[in-house]
């Protein structure tokens, strides 16, 4: 007997021997919900099993990765006040700088990732010509750029990482958002899809 389960129900299937025809076996599904038991026909059972397993895979398979950009174009969007920086035509590296397995947690208040490994030695010399992407299930949520502390300029409209002031195994994502500047809709650090992916994997603080 094989059993599949989710948070609400469980079901399984058994191979039953037909008493009238001992040489034939029948696959039947058993579904338990509360105090009720349902016997399902094989075809319906198999369809239900496929749908349920597909749904579980999608829900529990959400991954968050941080990629370096192999190539990209920068620009200025003058429709905002002040004008904001943009990243377009981005091509991600084939493997992430920080994989889903590297991420222990994320604080939505400080916008900081806590990591299993220290990446400062990798990024500490990155300058403003380097950029990154935060992705959920290989879908880019937002782009950002590296912005070392020695730069006196402000980078409006883009998330930034300071490669010099990064703490041990902590990666803080910054965003310049001054009161009175109406560019906060561009701040995607706490995007709903990103927070959901972190929440269902128990990593959202």
VOLUMSE-263193 format. One record per residue (C-alpha): residue number from 0; residue in one letter; chain; x, y, z. Coordinates in nm, 2 decimals, always signed. Example, Ala and Ser with C-alpha at 12.3 -4.5 7.8 and 13.67 -1.06 7.14 Angstrom:
2
<node 0 "a" "A" <+1.23 -0.45 +0.78>>
<node 1 "s" "A" <+1.37 -0.11 +0.71>>
//
This chain:
205
<node 0 "x" "A" <+0.00 +0.00 +0.00>>
<node 1 "x" "A" <+0.13 +0.35 -0.09>>
<node 2 "x" "A" <+0.00 +0.65 +0.10>>
<node 3 "x" "A" <+0.01 +1.02 -0.01>>
<node 4 "x" "A" <-0.08 +1.30 +0.23>>
<node 5 "x" "A" <-0.13 +1.67 +0.25>>
<node 6 "x" "A" <-0.22 +1.90 +0.55>>
<node 7 "x" "A" <-0.59 +1.81 +0.54>>
<node 8 "x" "A" <-0.65 +1.46 +0.40>>
<node 9 "x" "A" <-0.47 +1.14 +0.32>>
<node 10 "x" "A" <-0.53 +0.88 +0.06>>
<node 11 "x" "A" <-0.36 +0.57 -0.07>>
<node 12 "x" "A" <-0.41 +0.28 -0.30>>
<node 13 "x" "A" <-0.41 -0.09 -0.26>>
<node 14 "x" "A" <-0.39 -0.38 -0.49>>
<node 15 "x" "A" <-0.70 -0.59 -0.42>>
<node 16 "x" "A" <-0.75 -0.95 -0.54>>
<node 17 "x" "A" <-1.08 -1.02 -0.71>>
<node 18 "x" "A" <-1.24 -1.31 -0.53>>
<node 19 "x" "A" <-1.42 -1.44 -0.84>>
<node 20 "x" "A" <-1.11 -1.40 -1.06>>
<node 21 "x" "A" <-0.80 -1.47 -0.84>>
<node 22 "x" "A" <-0.56 -1.41 -1.12>>
<node 23 "x" "A" <-0.66 -1.05 -1.16>>
<node 24 "x" "A" <-0.58 -0.77 -0.93>>
<node 25 "x" "A" <-0.76 -0.43 -0.91>>
<node 26 "x" "A" <-0.61 -0.10 -0.82>>
<node 27 "x" "A" <-0.84 +0.11 -0.61>>
<node 28 "x" "A" <-0.81 +0.44 -0.43>>
<node 29 "x" "A" <-0.91 +0.51 -0.08>>
<node 30 "x" "A" <-0.98 +0.87 +0.03>>
<node 31 "x" "A" <-1.03 +0.96 +0.39>>
<node 32 "x" "A" <-1.18 +1.29 +0.49>>
<node 33 "x" "A" <-1.30 +1.34 +0.84>>
<node 34 "x" "A" <-1.51 +1.04 +0.93>>
<node 35 "x" "A" <-1.60 +0.95 +0.57>>
<node 36 "x" "A" <-1.43 +0.70 +0.34>>
<node 37 "x" "A" <-1.46 +0.70 -0.03>>
<node 38 "x" "A" <-1.36 +0.43 -0.28>>
<node 39 "x" "A" <-1.26 +0.57 -0.61>>
<node 40 "x" "A" <-1.23 +0.41 -0.95>>
<node 41 "x" "A" <-0.87 +0.36 -1.08>>
<node 42 "x" "A" <-0.88 +0.63 -1.35>>
<node 43 "x" "A" <-1.02 +0.89 -1.12>>
<node 44 "x" "A" <-0.78 +0.80 -0.84>>
<node 45 "x" "A" <-0.47 +0.83 -1.07>>
<node 46 "x" "A" <-0.59 +1.17 -1.20>>
<node 47 "x" "A" <-0.64 +1.30 -0.85>>
<node 48 "x" "A" <-0.30 +1.17 -0.74>>
<node 49 "x" "A" <-0.13 +1.35 -1.03>>
<node 50 "x" "A" <-0.31 +1.68 -0.96>>
<node 51 "x" "A" <-0.24 +1.67 -0.59>>
<node 52 "x" "A" <+0.13 +1.58 -0.63>>
<node 53 "x" "A" <+0.17 +1.86 -0.89>>
<node 54 "x" "A" <+0.01 +2.11 -0.65>>
<node 55 "x" "A" <+0.24 +2.00 -0.37>>
<node 56 "x" "A" <+0.55 +2.03 -0.58>>
<node 57 "x" "A" <+0.46 +2.39 -0.68>>
<node 58 "x" "A" <+0.38 +2.50 -0.33>>
<node 59 "x" "A" <+0.68 +2.34 -0.15>>
<node 60 "x" "A" <+0.92 +2.39 -0.44>>
<node 61 "x" "A" <+0.93 +2.77 -0.44>>
<node 62 "x" "A" <+1.29 +2.88 -0.44>>
<node 63 "x" "A" <+1.46 +3.21 -0.39>>
<node 64 "x" "A" <+1.79 +3.28 -0.57>>
<node 65 "x" "A" <+2.02 +3.58 -0.62>>
<node 66 "x" "A" <+2.19 +3.59 -0.95>>
<node 67 "x" "A" <+2.47 +3.81 -1.09>>
<node 68 "x" "A" <+2.39 +3.97 -1.43>>
<node 69 "x" "A" <+2.61 +3.85 -1.71>>
<node 70 "x" "A" <+2.51 +4.15 -1.92>>
<node 71 "x" "A" <+2.26 +4.44 -1.89>>
<node 72 "x" "A" <+2.19 +4.80 -2.00>>
<node 73 "x" "A" <+2.14 +5.09 -1.77>>
<node 74 "x" "A" <+1.93 +5.40 -1.83>>
<node 75 "x" "A" <+1.75 +5.69 -1.66>>
<node 76 "x" "A" <+1.37 +5.72 -1.64>>
<node 77 "x" "A" <+1.28 +6.09 -1.65>>
<node 78 "x" "A" <+0.92 +6.03 -1.57>>
<node 79 "x" "A" <+0.99 +6.02 -1.20>>
<node 80 "x" "A" <+1.10 +6.30 -0.97>>
<node 81 "x" "A" <+1.39 +6.27 -0.92>>
<node 82 "x" "A" <+1.48 +6.07 -1.23>>
<node 83 "x" "A" <+1.55 +5.70 -1.15>>
<node 84 "x" "A" <+1.80 +5.45 -1.26>>
<node 85 "x" "A" <+1.68 +5.15 -1.46>>
<node 86 "x" "A" <+1.82 +4.81 -1.57>>
<node 87 "x" "A" <+1.70 +4.66 -1.89>>
<node 88 "x" "A" <+1.80 +4.38 -2.13>>
<node 89 "x" "A" <+1.94 +4.18 -1.84>>
<node 90 "x" "A" <+2.09 +3.83 -1.89>>
<node 91 "x" "A" <+2.14 +3.63 -1.58>>
<node 92 "x" "A" <+2.44 +3.41 -1.50>>
<node 93 "x" "A" <+2.36 +3.04 -1.54>>
<node 94 "x" "A" <+2.42 +2.96 -1.17>>
<node 95 "x" "A" <+2.32 +3.18 -0.88>>
<node 96 "x" "A" <+2.56 +3.38 -0.67>>
<node 97 "x" "A" <+2.34 +3.28 -0.37>>
<node 98 "x" "A" <+2.12 +2.98 -0.41>>
<node 99 "x" "A" <+1.80 +2.89 -0.23>>
<node 100 "x" "A" <+2.00 +2.64 -0.01>>
<node 101 "x" "A" <+2.23 +2.93 +0.10>>
<node 102 "x" "A" <+1.94 +3.13 +0.25>>
<node 103 "x" "A" <+1.86 +3.07 +0.61>>
<node 104 "x" "A" <+1.61 +3.35 +0.66>>
<node 105 "x" "A" <+1.50 +3.70 +0.55>>
<node 106 "x" "A" <+1.39 +3.99 +0.77>>
<node 107 "x" "A" <+1.12 +4.19 +0.60>>
<node 108 "x" "A" <+1.18 +4.48 +0.84>>
<node 109 "x" "A" <+1.56 +4.52 +0.78>>
<node 110 "x" "A" <+1.55 +4.37 +0.43>>
<node 111 "x" "A" <+1.83 +4.14 +0.52>>
<node 112 "x" "A" <+1.91 +3.79 +0.41>>
<node 113 "x" "A" <+2.09 +3.56 +0.66>>
<node 114 "x" "A" <+2.31 +3.32 +0.47>>
<node 115 "x" "A" <+2.47 +2.98 +0.54>>
<node 116 "x" "A" <+2.80 +3.10 +0.39>>
<node 117 "x" "A" <+2.99 +3.43 +0.38>>
<node 118 "x" "A" <+3.00 +3.58 +0.03>>
<node 119 "x" "A" <+3.19 +3.90 +0.13>>
<node 120 "x" "A" <+3.52 +3.77 -0.01>>
<node 121 "x" "A" <+3.34 +3.72 -0.35>>
<node 122 "x" "A" <+3.17 +4.06 -0.38>>
<node 123 "x" "A" <+3.38 +4.29 -0.17>>
<node 124 "x" "A" <+3.55 +4.44 -0.48>>
<node 125 "x" "A" <+3.24 +4.48 -0.68>>
<node 126 "x" "A" <+3.17 +4.83 -0.81>>
<node 127 "x" "A" <+2.87 +5.01 -0.97>>
<node 128 "x" "A" <+2.93 +4.82 -1.29>>
<node 129 "x" "A" <+2.80 +4.50 -1.13>>
<node 130 "x" "A" <+2.43 +4.42 -1.09>>
<node 131 "x" "A" <+2.22 +4.14 -0.96>>
<node 132 "x" "A" <+1.87 +4.00 -0.97>>
<node 133 "x" "A" <+1.64 +3.85 -0.70>>
<node 134 "x" "A" <+1.44 +3.56 -0.85>>
<node 135 "x" "A" <+1.16 +3.33 -0.73>>
<node 136 "x" "A" <+1.13 +3.01 -0.91>>
<node 137 "x" "A" <+1.35 +3.15 -1.19>>
<node 138 "x" "A" <+1.12 +3.45 -1.23>>
<node 139 "x" "A" <+1.30 +3.79 -1.17>>
<node 140 "x" "A" <+1.13 +3.99 -0.90>>
<node 141 "x" "A" <+1.36 +4.29 -0.91>>
<node 142 "x" "A" <+1.70 +4.40 -1.03>>
<node 143 "x" "A" <+1.96 +4.58 -0.83>>
<node 144 "x" "A" <+2.32 +4.71 -0.84>>
<node 145 "x" "A" <+2.63 +4.71 -0.62>>
<node 146 "x" "A" <+2.69 +5.05 -0.46>>
<node 147 "x" "A" <+3.01 +5.07 -0.25>>
<node 148 "x" "A" <+3.01 +5.30 +0.05>>
<node 149 "x" "A" <+3.29 +5.52 -0.10>>
<node 150 "x" "A" <+3.06 +5.65 -0.37>>
<node 151 "x" "A" <+2.91 +5.99 -0.28>>
<node 152 "x" "A" <+2.62 +5.96 -0.53>>
<node 153 "x" "A" <+2.27 +5.82 -0.46>>
<node 154 "x" "A" <+2.12 +5.57 -0.68>>
<node 155 "x" "A" <+1.75 +5.63 -0.70>>
<node 156 "x" "A" <+1.50 +5.37 -0.82>>
<node 157 "x" "A" <+1.73 +5.06 -0.78>>
<node 158 "x" "A" <+1.79 +4.82 -0.49>>
<node 159 "x" "A" <+2.15 +4.82 -0.39>>
<node 160 "x" "A" <+2.40 +4.61 -0.20>>
<node 161 "x" "A" <+2.70 +4.77 -0.04>>
<node 162 "x" "A" <+2.98 +4.51 -0.09>>
<node 163 "x" "A" <+3.21 +4.68 +0.16>>
<node 164 "x" "A" <+2.98 +4.71 +0.46>>
<node 165 "x" "A" <+2.82 +4.37 +0.43>>
<node 166 "x" "A" <+2.82 +4.18 +0.76>>
<node 167 "x" "A" <+2.93 +3.83 +0.81>>
<node 168 "x" "A" <+2.68 +3.60 +0.65>>
<node 169 "x" "A" <+2.42 +3.88 +0.63>>
<node 170 "x" "A" <+2.32 +4.05 +0.30>>
<node 171 "x" "A" <+2.13 +4.37 +0.34>>
<node 172 "x" "A" <+1.94 +4.51 +0.04>>
<node 173 "x" "A" <+1.91 +4.89 +0.04>>
<node 174 "x" "A" <+1.69 +5.13 -0.14>>
<node 175 "x" "A" <+1.70 +5.51 -0.13>>
<node 176 "x" "A" <+1.35 +5.62 -0.03>>
<node 177 "x" "A" <+1.34 +5.98 +0.10>>
<node 178 "x" "A" <+1.01 +6.12 +0.23>>
<node 179 "x" "A" <+0.85 +6.33 -0.03>>
<node 180 "x" "A" <+1.00 +6.14 -0.32>>
<node 181 "x" "A" <+0.73 +5.93 -0.48>>
<node 182 "x" "A" <+0.95 +5.64 -0.60>>
<node 183 "x" "A" <+0.85 +5.39 -0.33>>
<node 184 "x" "A" <+0.64 +5.18 -0.57>>
<node 185 "x" "A" <+0.98 +5.09 -0.73>>
<node 186 "x" "A" <+1.09 +4.93 -0.40>>
<node 187 "x" "A" <+1.03 +4.56 -0.46>>
<node 188 "x" "A" <+1.23 +4.43 -0.16>>
<node 189 "x" "A" <+0.92 +4.31 +0.01>>
<node 190 "x" "A" <+0.74 +4.20 -0.30>>
<node 191 "x" "A" <+0.44 +3.97 -0.22>>
<node 192 "x" "A" <+0.56 +3.68 -0.43>>
<node 193 "x" "A" <+0.90 +3.69 -0.27>>
<node 194 "x" "A" <+0.76 +3.71 +0.09>>
<node 195 "x" "A" <+0.52 +3.42 +0.01>>
<node 196 "x" "A" <+0.80 +3.20 -0.12>>
<node 197 "x" "A" <+1.00 +3.27 +0.20>>
<node 198 "x" "A" <+0.70 +3.23 +0.43>>
<node 199 "x" "A" <+0.59 +2.88 +0.30>>
<node 200 "x" "A" <+0.95 +2.76 +0.35>>
<node 201 "x" "A" <+0.96 +2.90 +0.71>>
<node 202 "x" "A" <+1.23 +3.16 +0.64>>
<node 203 "x" "A" <+1.04 +3.48 +0.67>>
<node 204 "x" "A" <+1.10 +3.69 +0.98>>
//
